[in-house]
């Protein structure tokens, strides 16, 4: 089992040392994947929130928050082992899940058994919260495929000239979640899913799937992918004659890695739009503006548009603040009491939106379709909202 464990502690509040024992938040991310930027972005957003909270005195009357991180390398069984390791840590109040939905889905039984909340701050597969019961420990502050993939389909129909949509899906829990939504929503939108094509993580060539798209008569590709496979798909589309380059409407996994470096100038040759739940660009929310300045300084970029994996940063940031409120309300670090507190939080004005409230006993998803927007990705790494 992967034992890489990073402990990030901050013991300062208003310039003085906090002597009390820390309260832990865990995060299991795909740090070991070469092109991934989502794990570091999530860690950064969580750590900025922790620093701010600790500077104001911490939680539970003076205890500092601390972040524990582990690397699942995108592997489901390693992620499951990591969740168990983190959940065993004394005074750990929750584990944050990263970009890979299959990793989170695999750990649902362990979360229910160990009674430590598992909160997805990126993974979008329906299964993460669709398994909700009266005592579910699965929560999410992120896009959910139920409405996110529906928005992708609507965007694809808008881009298409004949409502014919070709679909590319990974053979994972994430892809299967997307397929179920697409087939259901296509009936109500008069979209014609002309060809549904599967691929495996790690595939290096997509000629068969792209030829199937062309042969089906589709005029747009709906792509669910992370950055390694997504970049190769874009490069292969870019290599086609201009009149054969289908536009692509993409899920947000490609923004969780160094997509611009992987695609290069080919990104300029393809009409690509990508779903998001948030943008720092022209954002007027006070907490978003404050957070963007700290993130730009930490990442060494000069524009909010150049922030790496922005949804990972902001969703982790808001989640940590909600957890701080939950632990103070629970007056305990026990998982059962934290779970109950998460379902009964007071309204909170976050960087993304006002949560009023974030969760209820019947709803463990903090975001909804009203947060959806689409962006363009540029070869310099900029992520720009489509107006």
ChimeraX attribute file (.defattr): number of C-alpha atoms within 10 A of each C-alpha:
attribute: neighborCount
match mode: 1-to-1
recipient: residues
	/A:1	11
	/A:2	13
	/A:3	12
	/A:4	10
	/A:5	16
	/A:6	13
	/A:7	11
	/A:8	14
	/A:9	18
	/A:10	18
	/A:11	22
	/A:12	19
	/A:13	19
	/A:14	10
	/A:15	9
	/A:16	10
	/A:17	13
	/A:18	19
	/A:19	11
	/A:20	13
	/A:21	13
	/A:22	21
	/A:23	22
	/A:24	24
	/A:25	24
	/A:26	29
	/A:27	29
	/A:28	29
	/A:29	28
	/A:30	24
	/A:31	19
	/A:32	13
	/A:33	15
	/A:34	11
	/A:35	17
	/A:36	26
	/A:37	23
	/A:38	28
	/A:39	27
	/A:40	19
	/A:41	26
	/A:42	29
	/A:43	24
	/A:44	21
	/A:45	25
	/A:46	27
	/A:47	22
	/A:48	19
	/A:49	21
	/A:50	25
	/A:51	19
	/A:52	14
	/A:53	19
	/A:54	23
	/A:55	19
	/A:56	15
	/A:57	20
	/A:58	26
	/A:59	21
	/A:60	19
	/A:61	10
	/A:62	17
	/A:63	18
	/A:64	28
	/A:65	28
	/A:66	23
	/A:67	21
	/A:68	20
	/A:69	22
	/A:70	25
	/A:71	22
	/A:72	27
	/A:73	19
	/A:74	21
	/A:75	14
	/A:76	18
	/A:77	15
	/A:78	19
	/A:79	28
	/A:80	22
	/A:81	17
	/A:82	26
	/A:83	29
	/A:84	18
	/A:85	16
	/A:86	23
	/A:87	25
	/A:88	11
	/A:89	13
	/A:90	12
	/A:91	16
	/A:92	23
	/A:93	29
	/A:94	27
	/A:95	26
	/A:96	28
	/A:97	29
	/A:98	29
	/A:99	26
	/A:100	27
	/A:101	24
	/A:102	22
	/A:103	27
	/A:104	28
	/A:105	24
	/A:106	17
	/A:107	23
	/A:108	21
	/A:109	13
	/A:110	17
	/A:111	23
	/A:112	16
	/A:113	11
	/A:114	15
	/A:115	22
	/A:116	28
	/A:117	25
	/A:118	28
	/A:119	28
	/A:120	30
	/A:121	26
	/A:122	28
	/A:123	27
	/A:124	31
	/A:125	27
	/A:126	22
	/A:127	22
	/A:128	26
	/A:129	22
	/A:130	16
	/A:131	12
	/A:132	16
	/A:133	12
	/A:134	7
	/A:135	12
	/A:136	22
	/A:137	29
	/A:138	29
	/A:139	25
	/A:140	26
	/A:141	24
	/A:142	27
	/A:143	30
	/A:144	26
	/A:145	25
	/A:146	22
	/A:147	18
	/A:148	26
	/A:149	26
	/A:150	21
	/A:151	20
	/A:152	25
	/A:153	26
	/A:154	18
	/A:155	20
	/A:156	26
	/A:157	23
	/A:158	12
	/A:159	20
	/A:160	19
	/A:161	12
	/A:162	14
	/A:163	21
	/A:164	21
	/A:165	29
	/A:166	28
	/A:167	26
	/A:168	25
	/A:169	21
	/A:170	21
	/A:171	13
	/A:172	17
	/A:173	20
	/A:174	23
	/A:175	21
	/A:176	17
	/A:177	20
	/A:178	25
	/A:179	20
	/A:180	14
	/A:181	18
	/A:182	23
	/A:183	15
	/A:184	12
	/A:185	19
	/A:186	17
	/A:187	11
	/A:188	8
	/A:189	13
	/A:190	11
	/A:191	20
	/A:192	16
	/A:193	20
	/A:194	19
	/A:195	20
	/A:196	19
	/A:197	18
	/A:198	15
	/A:199	19
	/A:200	11
	/A:201	12
	/A:202	8
	/A:203	11
	/A:204	12
	/A:205	13
	/A:206	18
	/A:207	12
	/A:208	10
	/A:209	20
	/A:210	21
	/A:211	10
	/A:212	17
	/A:213	24
	/A:214	18
	/A:215	12
	/A:216	16
	/A:217	14
	/A:218	22
	/A:219	23
	/A:220	27
	/A:221	28
	/A:222	25
	/A:223	26
	/A:224	24
	/A:225	23
	/A:226	23
	/A:227	22
	/A:228	23
	/A:229	22
	/A:230	21
	/A:231	23
	/A:232	18
	/A:233	22
	/A:234	24
	/A:235	19
	/A:236	17
	/A:237	24
	/A:238	21
	/A:239	13
	/A:240	12
	/A:241	8
	/A:242	11
	/A:243	6
	/A:244	12
	/A:245	20
	/A:246	24
	/A:247	20
	/A:248	26
	/A:249	26
	/A:250	28
	/A:251	25
	/A:252	27
	/A:253	26
	/A:254	26
	/A:255	28
	/A:256	25
	/A:257	23
	/A:258	20
	/A:259	26
	/A:260	21
	/A:261	14
	/A:262	20
	/A:263	22
	/A:264	15
	/A:265	15
	/A:266	17
	/A:267	23
	/A:268	13
	/A:269	16
	/A:270	19
	/A:271	18
	/A:272	19
	/A:273	25
	/A:274	24
	/A:275	24
	/A:276	23
	/A:277	21
	/A:278	24
	/A:279	23
	/A:280	25
	/A:281	17
	/A:282	12
	/A:283	15
	/A:284	10
	/A:285	16
	/A:286	12
	/A:287	16
	/A:288	21
	/A:289	16
	/A:290	11
	/A:291	19
	/A:292	25
	/A:293	15
	/A:294	14
	/A:295	21
	/A:296	17
	/A:297	11
	/A:298	12
	/A:299	14
	/A:300	11
	/A:301	14
	/A:302	11
	/A:303	13
	/A:304	21
	/A:305	22
	/A:306	21
	/A:307	25
	/A:308	24
	/A:309	23
	/A:310	26
	/A:311	27
	/A:312	28
	/A:313	27
	/A:314	31
	/A:315	28
	/A:316	30
	/A:317	26
	/A:318	23
	/A:319	24
	/A:320	22
	/A:321	18
	/A:322	22
	/A:323	21
	/A:324	22
	/A:325	20
	/A:326	25
	/A:327	22
	/A:328	16
	/A:329	19
	/A:330	20
	/A:331	15
	/A:332	16
	/A:333	20
	/A:334	17
	/A:335	22
	/A:336	17
	/A:337	18
	/A:338	27
	/A:339	26
	/A:340	19
	/A:341	22
	/A:342	25
	/A:343	18
	/A:344	17
	/A:345	19
	/A:346	16
	/A:347	13
	/A:348	16
	/A:349	16
	/A:350	19
	/A:351	22
	/A:352	21
	/A:353	17
	/A:354	12
	/A:355	17
	/A:356	13
	/A:357	15
	/A:358	23
	/A:359	23
	/A:360	16
	/A:361	15
	/A:362	11
	/A:363	14
	/A:364	22
	/A:365	21
	/A:366	20
	/A:367	20
	/A:368	15
	/A:369	15
	/A:370	8
	/A:371	15
	/A:372	16
	/A:373	19
	/A:374	24
	/A:375	20
	/A:376	15
	/A:377	22
	/A:378	19
	/A:379	16
	/A:380	14
	/A:381	17
	/A:382	17
	/A:383	26
	/A:384	20
	/A:385	20
	/A:386	10
	/A:387	6
